[in-house]
Structure formats: structure tokens, C-alpha cells
Amino acid sequence: MGIALVYQCIVVAFLSYLVWFELIHRYPVSLLAAFTFFTPVSGALISGVLILGEPLTHGIVLSLALVTLGMFLVNRPARAA
């Protein structure tokens, strides 16, 4: 349990907020807000697949593809009318 607490405090809380605030300084928040939907997918990939060695299932790959497609649709430039 001690290692899990250290992981949650340092990796999940500290590093993610550090990256988030750095991105806020560089880009508009309106563009960055949609990227919070990557959190569950990246958490499953980093914590589950890379650290714990769990299998990379079709569901995880499909969810990453769908979230990526959604990010593309939300952040694409508007068409000129």
C-alpha cells in the first residue's frame, strides 16, 4: 500500500498537475479542456499495461481510438462558410 500511495502522490497528482499548468501557460484553456478525456485511457495504458504488465485489450485500443477521434473532431479548424 505504501508504494501505491507514493505513486498516486508523485506520478498522478504532482506530475500531472505540473504538466497541466505548463500547458495552460502555453495554450488556451478552451482547447486543453477537451483533452481531460484522455485521462482514463492514458491511466489504463500507463498504469495497467506498462507498469503492471496487463494485456493490451481490444477495448483499450478502441477507447483510445474513439477518444482520439473525438479530440480531432472537437479541435479541428472551422470550415469557411
mmCIF file of the N, C-alpha and C atoms, coordinates in Angstrom:
data_MODEL
# 
_entry.id   MODEL 
# 
loop_
_atom_site.group_PDB 
_atom_site.id 
_atom_site.type_symbol 
_atom_site.label_atom_id 
_atom_site.label_alt_id 
_atom_site.label_comp_id 
_atom_site.label_asym_id 
_atom_site.label_entity_id 
_atom_site.label_seq_id 
_atom_site.pdbx_PDB_ins_code 
_atom_site.Cartn_x 
_atom_site.Cartn_y 
_atom_site.Cartn_z 
_atom_site.occupancy 
_atom_site.B_iso_or_equiv 
_atom_site.pdbx_formal_charge 
_atom_site.auth_seq_id 
_atom_site.auth_comp_id 
_atom_site.auth_asym_id 
_atom_site.auth_atom_id 
_atom_site.pdbx_PDB_model_num 
ATOM 1   N N  . MET A 1 1  ? 0.814   -1.186 0.000   1.00 0.00 ? 1  MET A N  1 
ATOM 2   C CA . MET A 1 1  ? 0.000   0.000  0.000   1.00 0.00 ? 1  MET A CA 1 
ATOM 3   C C  . MET A 1 1  ? 0.860   1.253  0.000   1.00 0.00 ? 1  MET A C  1 
ATOM 4   N N  . GLY A 1 2  ? 2.029   1.209  0.585   1.00 0.00 ? 2  GLY A N  1 
ATOM 5   C CA . GLY A 1 2  ? 2.905   2.373  0.639   1.00 0.00 ? 2  GLY A CA 1 
ATOM 6   C C  . GLY A 1 2  ? 3.378   2.811  -0.737  1.00 0.00 ? 2  GLY A C  1 
ATOM 7   N N  . ILE A 1 3  ? 3.694   1.848  -1.601  1.00 0.00 ? 3  ILE A N  1 
ATOM 8   C CA . ILE A 1 3  ? 4.153   2.169  -2.952  1.00 0.00 ? 3  ILE A CA 1 
ATOM 9   C C  . ILE A 1 3  ? 3.009   2.776  -3.766  1.00 0.00 ? 3  ILE A C  1 
ATOM 10  N N  . ALA A 1 4  ? 1.801   2.262  -3.587  1.00 0.00 ? 4  ALA A N  1 
ATOM 11  C CA . ALA A 1 4  ? 0.645   2.804  -4.302  1.00 0.00 ? 4  ALA A CA 1 
ATOM 12  C C  . ALA A 1 4  ? 0.385   4.245  -3.895  1.00 0.00 ? 4  ALA A C  1 
ATOM 13  N N  . LEU A 1 5  ? 0.546   4.553  -2.621  1.00 0.00 ? 5  LEU A N  1 
ATOM 14  C CA . LEU A 1 5  ? 0.339   5.918  -2.146  1.00 0.00 ? 5  LEU A CA 1 
ATOM 15  C C  . LEU A 1 5  ? 1.401   6.854  -2.709  1.00 0.00 ? 5  LEU A C  1 
ATOM 16  N N  . VAL A 1 6  ? 2.634   6.428  -2.735  1.00 0.00 ? 6  VAL A N  1 
ATOM 17  C CA . VAL A 1 6  ? 3.706   7.237  -3.316  1.00 0.00 ? 6  VAL A CA 1 
ATOM 18  C C  . VAL A 1 6  ? 3.456   7.454  -4.803  1.00 0.00 ? 6  VAL A C  1 
ATOM 19  N N  . TYR A 1 7  ? 3.030   6.413  -5.499  1.00 0.00 ? 7  TYR A N  1 
ATOM 20  C CA . TYR A 1 7  ? 2.730   6.530  -6.929  1.00 0.00 ? 7  TYR A CA 1 
ATOM 21  C C  . TYR A 1 7  ? 1.601   7.536  -7.155  1.00 0.00 ? 7  TYR A C  1 
ATOM 22  N N  . GLN A 1 8  ? 0.540   7.434  -6.378  1.00 0.00 ? 8  GLN A N  1 
ATOM 23  C CA . GLN A 1 8  ? -0.591  8.364  -6.508  1.00 0.00 ? 8  GLN A CA 1 
ATOM 24  C C  . GLN A 1 8  ? -0.173  9.797  -6.215  1.00 0.00 ? 8  GLN A C  1 
ATOM 25  N N  . CYS A 1 9  ? 0.635   9.989  -5.204  1.00 0.00 ? 9  CYS A N  1 
ATOM 26  C CA . CYS A 1 9  ? 1.047   11.345 -4.829  1.00 0.00 ? 9  CYS A CA 1 
ATOM 27  C C  . CYS A 1 9  ? 2.012   11.957 -5.831  1.00 0.00 ? 9  CYS A C  1 
ATOM 28  N N  . ILE A 1 10 ? 3.004   11.202 -6.245  1.00 0.00 ? 10 ILE A N  1 
ATOM 29  C CA . ILE A 1 10 ? 4.050   11.771 -7.106  1.00 0.00 ? 10 ILE A CA 1 
ATOM 30  C C  . ILE A 1 10 ? 3.650   11.738 -8.573  1.00 0.00 ? 10 ILE A C  1 
ATOM 31  N N  . VAL A 1 11 ? 3.289   10.601 -9.088  1.00 0.00 ? 11 VAL A N  1 
ATOM 32  C CA . VAL A 1 11 ? 3.014   10.486 -10.517 1.00 0.00 ? 11 VAL A CA 1 
ATOM 33  C C  . VAL A 1 11 ? 1.657   11.082 -10.868 1.00 0.00 ? 11 VAL A C  1 
ATOM 34  N N  . VAL A 1 12 ? 0.628   10.613 -10.219 1.00 0.00 ? 12 VAL A N  1 
ATOM 35  C CA . VAL A 1 12 ? -0.723  11.020 -10.595 1.00 0.00 ? 12 VAL A CA 1 
ATOM 36  C C  . VAL A 1 12 ? -0.984  12.471 -10.217 1.00 0.00 ? 12 VAL A C  1 
ATOM 37  N N  . ALA A 1 13 ? -0.723  12.848 -9.002  1.00 0.00 ? 13 ALA A N  1 
ATOM 38  C CA . ALA A 1 13 ? -1.054  14.205 -8.566  1.00 0.00 ? 13 ALA A CA 1 
ATOM 39  C C  . ALA A 1 13 ? -0.001  15.220 -9.002  1.00 0.00 ? 13 ALA A C  1 
ATOM 40  N N  . PHE A 1 14 ? 1.227   15.053 -8.586  1.00 0.00 ? 14 PHE A N  1 
ATOM 41  C CA . PHE A 1 14 ? 2.254   16.071 -8.803  1.00 0.00 ? 14 PHE A CA 1 
ATOM 42  C C  . PHE A 1 14 ? 2.605   16.247 -10.277 1.00 0.00 ? 14 PHE A C  1 
ATOM 43  N N  . LEU A 1 15 ? 2.992   15.183 -10.949 1.00 0.00 ? 15 LEU A N  1 
ATOM 44  C CA . LEU A 1 15 ? 3.440   15.307 -12.334 1.00 0.00 ? 15 LEU A CA 1 
ATOM 45  C C  . LEU A 1 15 ? 2.312   15.702 -13.279 1.00 0.00 ? 15 LEU A C  1 
ATOM 46  N N  . SER A 1 16 ? 1.131   15.149 -13.066 1.00 0.00 ? 16 SER A N  1 
ATOM 47  C CA . SER A 1 16 ? 0.033   15.505 -13.965 1.00 0.00 ? 16 SER A CA 1 
ATOM 48  C C  . SER A 1 16 ? -0.358  16.966 -13.816 1.00 0.00 ? 16 SER A C  1 
ATOM 49  N N  . TYR A 1 17 ? -0.394  17.489 -12.590 1.00 0.00 ? 17 TYR A N  1 
ATOM 50  C CA . TYR A 1 17 ? -0.705  18.903 -12.406 1.00 0.00 ? 17 TYR A CA 1 
ATOM 51  C C  . TYR A 1 17 ? 0.420   19.791 -12.907 1.00 0.00 ? 17 TYR A C  1 
ATOM 52  N N  . LEU A 1 18 ? 1.639   19.361 -12.766 1.00 0.00 ? 18 LEU A N  1 
ATOM 53  C CA . LEU A 1 18 ? 2.766   20.128 -13.285 1.00 0.00 ? 18 LEU A CA 1 
ATOM 54  C C  . LEU A 1 18 ? 2.663   20.267 -14.812 1.00 0.00 ? 18 LEU A C  1 
ATOM 55  N N  . VAL A 1 19 ? 2.376   19.184 -15.485 1.00 0.00 ? 19 VAL A N  1 
ATOM 56  C CA . VAL A 1 19 ? 2.212   19.220 -16.942 1.00 0.00 ? 19 VAL A CA 1 
ATOM 57  C C  . VAL A 1 19 ? 0.989   20.049 -17.317 1.00 0.00 ? 19 VAL A C  1 
ATOM 58  N N  . TRP A 1 20 ? -0.116  19.875 -16.582 1.00 0.00 ? 20 TRP A N  1 
ATOM 59  C CA . TRP A 1 20 ? -1.339  20.609 -16.872 1.00 0.00 ? 20 TRP A CA 1 
ATOM 60  C C  . TRP A 1 20 ? -1.118  22.123 -16.781 1.00 0.00 ? 20 TRP A C  1 
ATOM 61  N N  . PHE A 1 21 ? -0.491  22.593 -15.720 1.00 0.00 ? 21 PHE A N  1 
ATOM 62  C CA . PHE A 1 21 ? -0.282  24.029 -15.555 1.00 0.00 ? 21 PHE A CA 1 
ATOM 63  C C  . PHE A 1 21 ? 0.728   24.575 -16.562 1.00 0.00 ? 21 PHE A C  1 
ATOM 64  N N  . GLU A 1 22 ? 1.673   23.772 -16.967 1.00 0.00 ? 22 GLU A N  1 
ATOM 65  C CA . GLU A 1 22 ? 2.595   24.206 -18.012 1.00 0.00 ? 22 GLU A CA 1 
ATOM 66  C C  . GLU A 1 22 ? 1.850   24.358 -19.343 1.00 0.00 ? 22 GLU A C  1 
ATOM 67  N N  . LEU A 1 23 ? 0.960   23.431 -19.631 1.00 0.00 ? 23 LEU A N  1 
ATOM 68  C CA . LEU A 1 23 ? 0.171   23.529 -20.855 1.00 0.00 ? 23 LEU A CA 1 
ATOM 69  C C  . LEU A 1 23 ? -0.767  24.733 -20.830 1.00 0.00 ? 23 LEU A C  1 
ATOM 70  N N  . ILE A 1 24 ? -1.324  25.049 -19.665 1.00 0.00 ? 24 ILE A N  1 
ATOM 71  C CA . ILE A 1 24 ? -2.210  26.204 -19.547 1.00 0.00 ? 24 ILE A CA 1 
ATOM 72  C C  . ILE A 1 24 ? -1.457  27.497 -19.853 1.00 0.00 ? 24 ILE A C  1 
ATOM 73  N N  . HIS A 1 25 ? -0.196  27.553 -19.492 1.00 0.00 ? 25 HIS A N  1 
ATOM 74  C CA . HIS A 1 25 ? 0.601   28.745 -19.794 1.00 0.00 ? 25 HIS A CA 1 
ATOM 75  C C  . HIS A 1 25 ? 0.870   28.879 -21.288 1.00 0.00 ? 25 HIS A C  1 
ATOM 76  N N  . ARG A 1 26 ? 0.878   27.781 -22.001 1.00 0.00 ? 26 ARG A N  1 
ATOM 77  C CA . ARG A 1 26 ? 1.236   27.808 -23.428 1.00 0.00 ? 26 ARG A CA 1 
ATOM 78  C C  . ARG A 1 26 ? 0.035   27.869 -24.366 1.00 0.00 ? 26 ARG A C  1 
ATOM 79  N N  . TYR A 1 27 ? -1.091  27.276 -23.984 1.00 0.00 ? 27 TYR A N  1 
ATOM 80  C CA . TYR A 1 27 ? -2.238  27.149 -24.882 1.00 0.00 ? 27 TYR A CA 1 
ATOM 81  C C  . TYR A 1 27 ? -3.499  27.654 -24.193 1.00 0.00 ? 27 TYR A C  1 
ATOM 82  N N  . PRO A 1 28 ? -4.516  28.008 -24.984 1.00 0.00 ? 28 PRO A N  1 
ATOM 83  C CA . PRO A 1 28 ? -5.790  28.425 -24.379 1.00 0.00 ? 28 PRO A CA 1 
ATOM 84  C C  . PRO A 1 28 ? -6.481  27.262 -23.668 1.00 0.00 ? 28 PRO A C  1 
ATOM 85  N N  . VAL A 1 29 ? -7.079  27.558 -22.545 1.00 0.00 ? 29 VAL A N  1 
ATOM 86  C CA . VAL A 1 29 ? -7.746  26.522 -21.759 1.00 0.00 ? 29 VAL A CA 1 
ATOM 87  C C  . VAL A 1 29 ? -8.905  25.911 -22.538 1.00 0.00 ? 29 VAL A C  1 
ATOM 88  N N  . SER A 1 30 ? -9.546  26.688 -23.381 1.00 0.00 ? 30 SER A N  1 
ATOM 89  C CA . SER A 1 30 ? -10.672 26.162 -24.163 1.00 0.00 ? 30 SER A CA 1 
ATOM 90  C C  . SER A 1 30 ? -10.246 25.007 -25.067 1.00 0.00 ? 30 SER A C  1 
ATOM 91  N N  . LEU A 1 31 ? -9.006  25.018 -25.537 1.00 0.00 ? 31 LEU A N  1 
ATOM 92  C CA . LEU A 1 31 ? -8.513  23.903 -26.351 1.00 0.00 ? 31 LEU A CA 1 
ATOM 93  C C  . LEU A 1 31 ? -8.062  22.729 -25.486 1.00 0.00 ? 31 LEU A C  1 
ATOM 94  N N  . LEU A 1 32 ? -7.546  23.019 -24.311 1.00 0.00 ? 32 LEU A N  1 
ATOM 95  C CA . LEU A 1 32 ? -6.998  21.963 -23.457 1.00 0.00 ? 32 LEU A CA 1 
ATOM 96  C C  . LEU A 1 32 ? -8.056  21.190 -22.683 1.00 0.00 ? 32 LEU A C  1 
ATOM 97  N N  . ALA A 1 33 ? -9.184  21.818 -22.417 1.00 0.00 ? 33 ALA A N  1 
ATOM 98  C CA . ALA A 1 33 ? -10.194 21.183 -21.569 1.00 0.00 ? 33 ALA A CA 1 
ATOM 99  C C  . ALA A 1 33 ? -10.664 19.849 -22.134 1.00 0.00 ? 33 ALA A C  1 
ATOM 100 N N  . ALA A 1 34 ? -10.781 19.750 -23.431 1.00 0.00 ? 34 ALA A N  1 
ATOM 101 C CA . ALA A 1 34 ? -11.257 18.504 -24.037 1.00 0.00 ? 34 ALA A CA 1 
ATOM 102 C C  . ALA A 1 34 ? -10.264 17.360 -23.836 1.00 0.00 ? 34 ALA A C  1 
ATOM 103 N N  . PHE A 1 35 ? -9.008  17.664 -23.648 1.00 0.00 ? 35 PHE A N  1 
ATOM 104 C CA . PHE A 1 35 ? -8.000  16.617 -23.512 1.00 0.00 ? 35 PHE A CA 1 
ATOM 105 C C  . PHE A 1 35 ? -8.066  15.896 -22.168 1.00 0.00 ? 35 PHE A C  1 
ATOM 106 N N  . THR A 1 36 ? -8.880  16.384 -21.235 1.00 0.00 ? 36 THR A N  1 
ATOM 107 C CA . THR A 1 36 ? -9.045  15.660 -19.975 1.00 0.00 ? 36 THR A CA 1 
ATOM 108 C C  . THR A 1 36 ? -9.723  14.313 -20.192 1.00 0.00 ? 36 THR A C  1 
ATOM 109 N N  . PHE A 1 37 ? -10.372 14.134 -21.353 1.00 0.00 ? 37 PHE A N  1 
ATOM 110 C CA . PHE A 1 37 ? -10.994 12.844 -21.653 1.00 0.00 ? 37 PHE A CA 1 
ATOM 111 C C  . PHE A 1 37 ? -9.949  11.762 -21.927 1.00 0.00 ? 37 PHE A C  1 
ATOM 112 N N  . PHE A 1 38 ? -8.695  12.141 -22.135 1.00 0.00 ? 38 PHE A N  1 
ATOM 113 C CA . PHE A 1 38 ? -7.624  11.162 -22.302 1.00 0.00 ? 38 PHE A CA 1 
ATOM 114 C C  . PHE A 1 38 ? -7.174  10.563 -20.965 1.00 0.00 ? 38 PHE A C  1 
ATOM 115 N N  . THR A 1 39 ? -7.585  11.137 -19.851 1.00 0.00 ? 39 THR A N  1 
ATOM 116 C CA . THR A 1 39 ? -7.112  10.701 -18.542 1.00 0.00 ? 39 THR A CA 1 
ATOM 117 C C  . THR A 1 39 ? -7.389  9.226  -18.262 1.00 0.00 ? 39 THR A C  1 
ATOM 118 N N  . PRO A 1 40 ? -8.615  8.724  -18.397 1.00 0.00 ? 40 PRO A N  1 
ATOM 119 C CA . PRO A 1 40 ? -8.835  7.299  -18.099 1.00 0.00 ? 40 PRO A CA 1 
ATOM 120 C C  . PRO A 1 40 ? -8.085  6.359  -19.038 1.00 0.00 ? 40 PRO A C  1 
ATOM 121 N N  . VAL A 1 41 ? -8.037  6.724  -20.299 1.00 0.00 ? 41 VAL A N  1 
ATOM 122 C CA . VAL A 1 41 ? -7.362  5.855  -21.270 1.00 0.00 ? 41 VAL A CA 1 
ATOM 123 C C  . VAL A 1 41 ? -5.863  5.824  -21.018 1.00 0.00 ? 41 VAL A C  1 
ATOM 124 N N  . SER A 1 42 ? -5.269  6.999  -20.810 1.00 0.00 ? 42 SER A N  1 
ATOM 125 C CA . SER A 1 42 ? -3.831  7.030  -20.549 1.00 0.00 ? 42 SER A CA 1 
ATOM 126 C C  . SER A 1 42 ? -3.505  6.381  -19.211 1.00 0.00 ? 42 SER A C  1 
ATOM 127 N N  . GLY A 1 43 ? -4.394  6.516  -18.239 1.00 0.00 ? 43 GLY A N  1 
ATOM 128 C CA . GLY A 1 43 ? -4.180  5.840  -16.956 1.00 0.00 ? 43 GLY A CA 1 
ATOM 129 C C  . GLY A 1 43 ? -4.178  4.333  -17.108 1.00 0.00 ? 43 GLY A C  1 
ATOM 130 N N  . ALA A 1 44 ? -5.086  3.826  -17.916 1.00 0.00 ? 44 ALA A N  1 
ATOM 131 C CA . ALA A 1 44 ? -5.121  2.380  -18.158 1.00 0.00 ? 44 ALA A CA 1 
ATOM 132 C C  . ALA A 1 44 ? -3.885  1.917  -18.905 1.00 0.00 ? 44 ALA A C  1 
ATOM 133 N N  . LEU A 1 45 ? -3.431  2.728  -19.862 1.00 0.00 ? 45 LEU A N  1 
ATOM 134 C CA . LEU A 1 45 ? -2.238  2.347  -20.622 1.00 0.00 ? 45 LEU A CA 1 
ATOM 135 C C  . LEU A 1 45 ? -0.980  2.411  -19.765 1.00 0.00 ? 45 LEU A C  1 
ATOM 136 N N  . ILE A 1 46 ? -0.788  3.518  -19.076 1.00 0.00 ? 46 ILE A N  1 
ATOM 137 C CA . ILE A 1 46 ? 0.447   3.689  -18.307 1.00 0.00 ? 46 ILE A CA 1 
ATOM 138 C C  . ILE A 1 46 ? 0.466   2.775  -17.097 1.00 0.00 ? 46 ILE A C  1 
ATOM 139 N N  . SER A 1 47 ? -0.570  2.860  -16.265 1.00 0.00 ? 47 SER A N  1 
ATOM 140 C CA . SER A 1 47 ? -0.574  2.085  -15.020 1.00 0.00 ? 47 SER A CA 1 
ATOM 141 C C  . SER A 1 47 ? -0.808  0.606  -15.262 1.00 0.00 ? 47 SER A C  1 
ATOM 142 N N  . GLY A 1 48 ? -1.790  0.297  -16.090 1.00 0.00 ? 48 GLY A N  1 
ATOM 143 C CA . GLY A 1 48 ? -2.130  -1.105 -16.284 1.00 0.00 ? 48 GLY A CA 1 
ATOM 144 C C  . GLY A 1 48 ? -1.184  -1.844 -17.195 1.00 0.00 ? 48 GLY A C  1 
ATOM 145 N N  . VAL A 1 49 ? -1.007  -1.339 -18.400 1.00 0.00 ? 49 VAL A N  1 
ATOM 146 C CA . VAL A 1 49 ? -0.227  -2.070 -19.402 1.00 0.00 ? 49 VAL A CA 1 
ATOM 147 C C  . VAL A 1 49 ? 1.268   -1.945 -19.153 1.00 0.00 ? 49 VAL A C  1 
ATOM 148 N N  . LEU A 1 50 ? 1.767   -0.721 -18.990 1.00 0.00 ? 50 LEU A N  1 
ATOM 149 C CA . LEU A 1 50 ? 3.214   -0.531 -18.872 1.00 0.00 ? 50 LEU A CA 1 
ATOM 150 C C  . LEU A 1 50 ? 3.767   -0.921 -17.503 1.00 0.00 ? 50 LEU A C  1 
ATOM 151 N N  . ILE A 1 51 ? 3.095   -0.525 -16.441 1.00 0.00 ? 51 ILE A N  1 
ATOM 152 C CA . ILE A 1 51 ? 3.648   -0.772 -15.096 1.00 0.00 ? 51 ILE A CA 1 
ATOM 153 C C  . ILE A 1 51 ? 3.270   -2.161 -14.579 1.00 0.00 ? 51 ILE A C  1 
ATOM 154 N N  . LEU A 1 52 ? 1.986   -2.516 -14.694 1.00 0.00 ? 52 LEU A N  1 
ATOM 155 C CA . LEU A 1 52 ? 1.536   -3.793 -14.134 1.00 0.00 ? 52 LEU A CA 1 
ATOM 156 C C  . LEU A 1 52 ? 1.625   -4.961 -15.105 1.00 0.00 ? 52 LEU A C  1 
ATOM 157 N N  . GLY A 1 53 ? 1.870   -4.671 -16.377 1.00 0.00 ? 53 GLY A N  1 
ATOM 158 C CA . GLY A 1 53 ? 2.012   -5.740 -17.360 1.00 0.00 ? 53 GLY A CA 1 
ATOM 159 C C  . GLY A 1 53 ? 0.710   -6.404 -17.754 1.00 0.00 ? 53 GLY A C  1 
ATOM 160 N N  . GLU A 1 54 ? -0.410  -5.708 -17.610 1.00 0.00 ? 54 GLU A N  1 
ATOM 161 C CA . GLU A 1 54 ? -1.691  -6.268 -18.014 1.00 0.00 ? 54 GLU A CA 1 
ATOM 162 C C  . GLU A 1 54 ? -1.782  -6.295 -19.537 1.00 0.00 ? 54 GLU A C  1 
ATOM 163 N N  . PRO A 1 55 ? -2.598  -7.172 -20.082 1.00 0.00 ? 55 PRO A N  1 
ATOM 164 C CA . PRO A 1 55 ? -2.691  -7.261 -21.551 1.00 0.00 ? 55 PRO A CA 1 
ATOM 165 C C  . PRO A 1 55 ? -3.366  -6.032 -22.146 1.00 0.00 ? 55 PRO A C  1 
ATOM 166 N N  . LEU A 1 56 ? -2.906  -5.649 -23.318 1.00 0.00 ? 56 LEU A N  1 
ATOM 167 C CA . LEU A 1 56 ? -3.494  -4.545 -24.068 1.00 0.00 ? 56 LEU A CA 1 
ATOM 168 C C  . LEU A 1 56 ? -4.663  -5.120 -24.863 1.00 0.00 ? 56 LEU A C  1 
ATOM 169 N N  . THR A 1 57 ? -5.868  -4.886 -24.390 1.00 0.00 ? 57 THR A N  1 
ATOM 170 C CA . THR A 1 57 ? -7.054  -5.493 -24.992 1.00 0.00 ? 57 THR A CA 1 
ATOM 171 C C  . THR A 1 57 ? -7.596  -4.638 -26.131 1.00 0.00 ? 57 THR A C  1 
ATOM 172 N N  . HIS A 1 58 ? -8.493  -5.237 -26.884 1.00 0.00 ? 58 HIS A N  1 
ATOM 173 C CA . HIS A 1 58 ? -9.143  -4.514 -27.983 1.00 0.00 ? 58 HIS A CA 1 
ATOM 174 C C  . HIS A 1 58 ? -9.966  -3.350 -27.450 1.00 0.00 ? 58 HIS A C  1 
ATOM 175 N N  . GLY A 1 59 ? -10.533 -3.511 -26.272 1.00 0.00 ? 59 GLY A N  1 
ATOM 176 C CA . GLY A 1 59 ? -11.331 -2.441 -25.668 1.00 0.00 ? 59 GLY A CA 1 
ATOM 177 C C  . GLY A 1 59 ? -10.510 -1.200 -25.370 1.00 0.00 ? 59 GLY A C  1 
ATOM 178 N N  . ILE A 1 60 ? -9.302  -1.387 -24.873 1.00 0.00 ? 60 ILE A N  1 
ATOM 179 C CA . ILE A 1 60 ? -8.434  -0.240 -24.587 1.00 0.00 ? 60 ILE A CA 1 
ATOM 180 C C  . ILE A 1 60 ? -8.009  0.441  -25.877 1.00 0.00 ? 60 ILE A C  1 
ATOM 181 N N  . VAL A 1 61 ? -7.653  -0.341 -26.873 1.00 0.00 ? 61 VAL A N  1 
ATOM 182 C CA . VAL A 1 61 ? -7.255  0.236  -28.163 1.00 0.00 ? 61 VAL A CA 1 
ATOM 183 C C  . VAL A 1 61 ? -8.430  0.974  -28.797 1.00 0.00 ? 61 VAL A C  1 
ATOM 184 N N  . LEU A 1 62 ? -9.626  0.380  -28.748 1.00 0.00 ? 62 LEU A N  1 
ATOM 185 C CA . LEU A 1 62 ? -10.816 1.023  -29.300 1.00 0.00 ? 62 LEU A CA 1 
ATOM 186 C C  . LEU A 1 62 ? -11.133 2.315  -28.553 1.00 0.00 ? 62 LEU A C  1 
ATOM 187 N N  . SER A 1 63 ? -11.029 2.298  -27.232 1.00 0.00 ? 63 SER A N  1 
ATOM 188 C CA . SER A 1 63 ? -11.315 3.517  -26.469 1.00 0.00 ? 63 SER A CA 1 
ATOM 189 C C  . SER A 1 63 ? -10.318 4.615  -26.792 1.00 0.00 ? 63 SER A C  1 
ATOM 190 N N  . LEU A 1 64 ? -9.054  4.277  -26.939 1.00 0.00 ? 64 LEU A N  1 
ATOM 191 C CA . LEU A 1 64 ? -8.052  5.272  -27.315 1.00 0.00 ? 64 LEU A CA 1 
ATOM 192 C C  . LEU A 1 64 ? -8.347  5.839  -28.696 1.00 0.00 ? 64 LEU A C  1 
ATOM 193 N N  . ALA A 1 65 ? -8.746  4.993  -29.627 1.00 0.00 ? 65 ALA A N  1 
ATOM 194 C CA . ALA A 1 65 ? -9.077  5.456  -30.977 1.00 0.00 ? 65 ALA A CA 1 
ATOM 195 C C  . ALA A 1 65 ? -10.302 6.364  -30.969 1.00 0.00 ? 65 ALA A C  1 
ATOM 196 N N  . LEU A 1 66 ? -11.323 6.012  -30.186 1.00 0.00 ? 66 LEU A N  1 
ATOM 197 C CA . LEU A 1 66 ? -12.528 6.833  -30.133 1.00 0.00 ? 66 LEU A CA 1 
ATOM 198 C C  . LEU A 1 66 ? -12.273 8.179  -29.457 1.00 0.00 ? 66 LEU A C  1 
ATOM 199 N N  . VAL A 1 67 ? -11.503 8.179  -28.395 1.00 0.00 ? 67 VAL A N  1 
ATOM 200 C CA . VAL A 1 67 ? -11.172 9.438  -27.735 1.00 0.00 ? 67 VAL A CA 1 
ATOM 201 C C  . VAL A 1 67 ? -10.331 10.311 -28.658 1.00 0.00 ? 67 VAL A C  1 
ATOM 202 N N  . THR A 1 68 ? -9.394  9.712  -29.368 1.00 0.00 ? 68 THR A N  1 
ATOM 203 C CA . THR A 1 68 ? -8.567  10.459 -30.315 1.00 0.00 ? 68 THR A CA 1 
ATOM 204 C C  . THR A 1 68 ? -9.426  11.040 -31.437 1.00 0.00 ? 68 THR A C  1 
ATOM 205 N N  . LEU A 1 69 ? -10.361 10.270 -31.947 1.00 0.00 ? 69 LEU A N  1 
ATOM 206 C CA . LEU A 1 69 ? -11.270 10.770 -32.974 1.00 0.00 ? 69 LEU A CA 1 
ATOM 207 C C  . LEU A 1 69 ? -12.098 11.936 -32.436 1.00 0.00 ? 69 LEU A C  1 
ATOM 208 N N  . GLY A 1 70 ? -12.573 11.811 -31.212 1.00 0.00 ? 70 GLY A N  1 
ATOM 209 C CA . GLY A 1 70 ? -13.326 12.901 -30.596 1.00 0.00 ? 70 GLY A CA 1 
ATOM 210 C C  . GLY A 1 70 ? -12.489 14.159 -30.440 1.00 0.00 ? 70 GLY A C  1 
ATOM 211 N N  . MET A 1 71 ? -11.227 14.014 -30.057 1.00 0.00 ? 71 MET A N  1 
ATOM 212 C CA . MET A 1 71 ? -10.345 15.176 -29.929 1.00 0.00 ? 71 MET A CA 1 
ATOM 213 C C  . MET A 1 71 ? -10.113 15.845 -31.279 1.00 0.00 ? 71 MET A C  1 
ATOM 214 N N  . PHE A 1 72 ? -9.990  15.037 -32.299 1.00 0.00 ? 72 PHE A N  1 
ATOM 215 C CA . PHE A 1 72 ? -9.825  15.587 -33.641 1.00 0.00 ? 72 PHE A CA 1 
ATOM 216 C C  . PHE A 1 72 ? -11.066 16.379 -34.054 1.00 0.00 ? 72 PHE A C  1 
ATOM 217 N N  . LEU A 1 73 ? -12.243 15.808 -33.813 1.00 0.00 ? 73 LEU A N  1 
ATOM 218 C CA . LEU A 1 73 ? -13.480 16.475 -34.208 1.00 0.00 ? 73 LEU A CA 1 
ATOM 219 C C  . LEU A 1 73 ? -13.707 17.762 -33.420 1.00 0.00 ? 73 LEU A C  1 
ATOM 220 N N  . VAL A 1 74 ? -13.378 17.761 -32.151 1.00 0.00 ? 74 VAL A N  1 
ATOM 221 C CA . VAL A 1 74 ? -13.587 18.948 -31.321 1.00 0.00 ? 74 VAL A CA 1 
ATOM 222 C C  . VAL A 1 74 ? -12.597 20.059 -31.662 1.00 0.00 ? 74 VAL A C  1 
ATOM 223 N N  . ASN A 1 75 ? -11.369 19.720 -31.966 1.00 0.00 ? 75 ASN A N  1 
ATOM 224 C CA . ASN A 1 75 ? -10.322 20.720 -32.146 1.00 0.00 ? 75 ASN A CA 1 
ATOM 225 C C  . ASN A 1 75 ? -9.992  21.056 -33.597 1.00 0.00 ? 75 ASN A C  1 
ATOM 226 N N  . ARG A 1 76 ? -10.706 20.467 -34.539 1.00 0.00 ? 76 ARG A N  1 
ATOM 227 C CA . ARG A 1 76 ? -10.411 20.776 -35.949 1.00 0.00 ? 76 ARG A CA 1 
ATOM 228 C C  . ARG A 1 76 ? -10.815 22.222 -36.264 1.00 0.00 ? 76 ARG A C  1 
ATOM 229 N N  . PRO A 1 77 ? -10.141 22.819 -37.205 1.00 0.00 ? 77 PRO A N  1 
ATOM 230 C CA . PRO A 1 77 ? -10.496 24.193 -37.590 1.00 0.00 ? 77 PRO A CA 1 
ATOM 231 C C  . PRO A 1 77 ? -11.902 24.242 -38.210 1.00 0.00 ? 77 PRO A C  1 
ATOM 232 N N  . ALA A 1 78 ? -12.587 25.329 -37.961 1.00 0.00 ? 78 ALA A N  1 
ATOM 233 C CA . ALA A 1 78 ? -13.926 25.506 -38.528 1.00 0.00 ? 78 ALA A CA 1 
ATOM 234 C C  . ALA A 1 78 ? -13.835 25.724 -40.031 1.00 0.00 ? 78 ALA A C  1 
ATOM 235 N N  . ARG A 1 79 ? -14.811 25.221 -40.736 1.00 0.00 ? 79 ARG A N  1 
ATOM 236 C CA . ARG A 1 79 ? -14.851 25.405 -42.183 1.00 0.00 ? 79 ARG A CA 1 
ATOM 237 C C  . ARG A 1 79 ? -15.243 26.843 -42.509 1.00 0.00 ? 79 ARG A C  1 
ATOM 238 N N  . ALA A 1 80 ? -14.664 27.364 -43.569 1.00 0.00 ? 80 ALA A N  1 
ATOM 239 C CA . ALA A 1 80 ? -15.044 28.686 -44.022 1.00 0.00 ? 80 ALA A CA 1 
ATOM 240 C C  . ALA A 1 80 ? -16.384 28.595 -44.748 1.00 0.00 ? 80 ALA A C  1 
ATOM 241 N N  . ALA A 1 81 ? -17.288 29.453 -44.381 1.00 0.00 ? 81 ALA A N  1 
ATOM 242 C CA . ALA A 1 81 ? -18.618 29.395 -44.994 1.00 0.00 ? 81 ALA A CA 1 
ATOM 243 C C  . ALA A 1 81 ? -18.740 30.276 -46.213 1.00 0.00 ? 81 ALA A C  1 
# 
